[in-house]
Amino acid sequence: MSNDDVRIIKKYPNRRLYDTAISSYITLADVKRLVLDGVDFQVVDAKSRDDLTRTILLQIISEEEEGGEPIFSSELLAQIIRSYGGNMQNLLTDYLEKSMDMWAEQQRAFREQTRDFMDSNPMTMLTQIAERNLAVWRRMSGVKGQDEDSAGQRRDDSTRDSPRGAGMESSARTGGRKGPSRSRE
């Protein structure tokens, strides 16, 4: 991504944030909205041009932690503080980043599955789930269903609908004999 694609926000000495893309002052809540919307941005000091993005993001996290239900427990924060300066700091950074990437991917997959479930006919979905569960149960118990052959494979239902298939099926039921079956007494 080029620097042209990154939205620049200038931080002035009076602590105000100026969004150069919309030529307007914004608040931390506006910056949080940019994060939630996935907008790439960089916060720079208006005079020195130093990158202040991390500082602003930490400010947002701090406000979120104080506002409602915190994500970081005191013990977790203490463990993070203990990790600074040690030889494992870079390893912890990589681990946390990869963990958050995996968490985001799992959340995306969950939302997609939920959306697919909600978009489909619930009865069709429940029927499919029930059929899968029944097939698993049959395989585990060794019970064959009506539509399965001796190998446990589903038979092709199209043979039952054709006249030739019907004859083959009835022939199979009578043991290969033609004509009415006679019972022996």
Salt bridges, closest charged atoms under 4 A:
ASP19 OD2 - ARG7 NH2 2.77
ASP30 OD1 - ARG33 NH1 2.90
GLU64 OE2 - LYS32 NZ 2.70
GLU75 OE2 - ARG82 NH1 3.67
GLU105 OE2 - ARG108 NH2 2.47
GLU112 OE1 - ARG108 NH1 2.82
ASP147 OD2 - ARG154 NH2 3.71
ASP147 OD1 - ARG160 NH2 2.61
ASP157 OD1 - ARG160 NH2 3.10
GLU169 OE1 - ARG160 NE 3.69
GLU169 OE2 - ARG173 NH1 3.71
